[in-house]
Amino acid sequence: MTTEKDPMIPDGKVNPINTDYQVGQDNIVVKVGPFGLDIHNRVFLISGLSIIVFVLLTLIFHSQAATVFSDMRGWLTSNLDWFFISAANIFVLLCLGLIVSPLGKVRLGGTEATPDFSYIGWFSMLFAAGMGIGLMFYGVSEPLSHFNSAFAGTTVVDGVRTDWAPLAGAAGDALAAERLGMAATIYHWALHPWAIYAILALGLALFSFNKGLPLTIRSVFYPLLGERVWGWPGHIIDILAVFATLFGLATSLGLGASQASAGLNYLFNWPEGVTTQILLVIGITMIALLSVLAGLEAGVKRLSEINMTLAALLLLFVIIVGPTLAILTGFFSNLAAYLQHLPALANPIGREDANFSQGWTAFYWAWWISWSPFVGMFIARVSRGRTVREFLISVLLIPSLACVLWMTVFGGTAISQVVQDSYMAAVEAALPLQLFSMLDALPLAGITSFIAIILVVVFFVTSSDSGSLVIDTIAAGGKVNAPTPQRVFWCTFEGLVAIALILGGGLVALQAMAVSTGFPFTLVLLASCVAVVKGLMSEPRGS
């Protein structure tokens, strides 16, 4: 049950920030017939116009864009992999440090604040935030890929490793290769990404619920910038947040379109290719627009409930009809393998597995970072009333365990099919098709594959709808109830950016933009670590 109280009004003792800034004071308010706009004059215009120019240039020069995107991703991941890996380690260590420190007693919303949601409701929303198109796309393909590359061992050409095996691989040892492959997968989906989300979510919650500042990214930086946060330094932070969120979402939408296209071709022999993917993006963006117009309660909330139910049913089905004992025991052995290999996987320097650390880890950390404003704001809005310690333990562990379970069920089943049954269809299938190939070896394959396509589509819709809400809040200067036409604008442009990236190089282009926008926002997040600690140190602590 939610409370009727305004969440921005604290309960009990807090140490608010006194500022003359009023939410929306720099906004432009325009009324055109029945439609209204309430936009931050600089953040909205600069980010909106920049994205329009990007889409137009990519569509006009899409053949040249493919080369540019490929080169850009290659340079960033090969030269800055150490930076992304180090930054992610810092976020994990800070979260763990805050959990055990006295600052963990600070309560979000004031010393007397009570949680807006029960544990069950809160945990289910954290779980929902951890489920997305990425899990559908990589749930089978990533564990299977790491297993195969580890099992094949290392390959050295002219003194340089050319294989994709994590760490030193596990040549010829199926059990060791499975443990290493699952450990590498969990590394990309557990503590590190959720620490990235937790830091920004904690900052947003603290500076909104305790300090009384607008619910926007710039507010987190008040301890570092003071009143300058309402000027150009703050504008740049929010513009970077818009870019990161939009391109991170476009990456996910592009992945979802390629997987849905592959699934429709697999089930119904629909033509596969760029045209089908673009038509899917257009169709699903239109559904997302209907969800936007329906509002939060009737739109994204209802779709999220449908998605959670379908995902749980699909998960349970695979556990029951798949290698049940291997899945149940694998959950714990995979966690043990993850903890065993974690120090080596998180090492940022002297890595010999360059293809893995650059091609997988650096891309993932940049992608997670580009999603952090989106997921962070969602987590912040549902976490009022929790202590910092309670918040961090839950945000790190609950979604992480959900992701481990998902990867164990789907990835573990695919690996078992290879090792135990010599079933190679999933291995030999194209990446977007591997989930459907795995399901094809189980009973009721046609039904489960169709459910998987629906899941991808609904994840697509809910991500687009929720993402447009978050981007609009940032671009409206922190206003949480800005006019609907603005969300329509951002929802539409998420689809257009996804189409532009599909035309401009497909998966490589999508990954390139996630990495390129993730890099500058990593700097923003690192600075936010200092601001969050300073903000917490000034807060009264509960008993």
Summary of the structure (lengths in Angstrom):
residues: 543
radius of gyration: 22.6
end to end distance: 25.7
largest distance: 69.5
contacts: 2005
relative contact order: 0.21
helix: 75%
strand: 3%
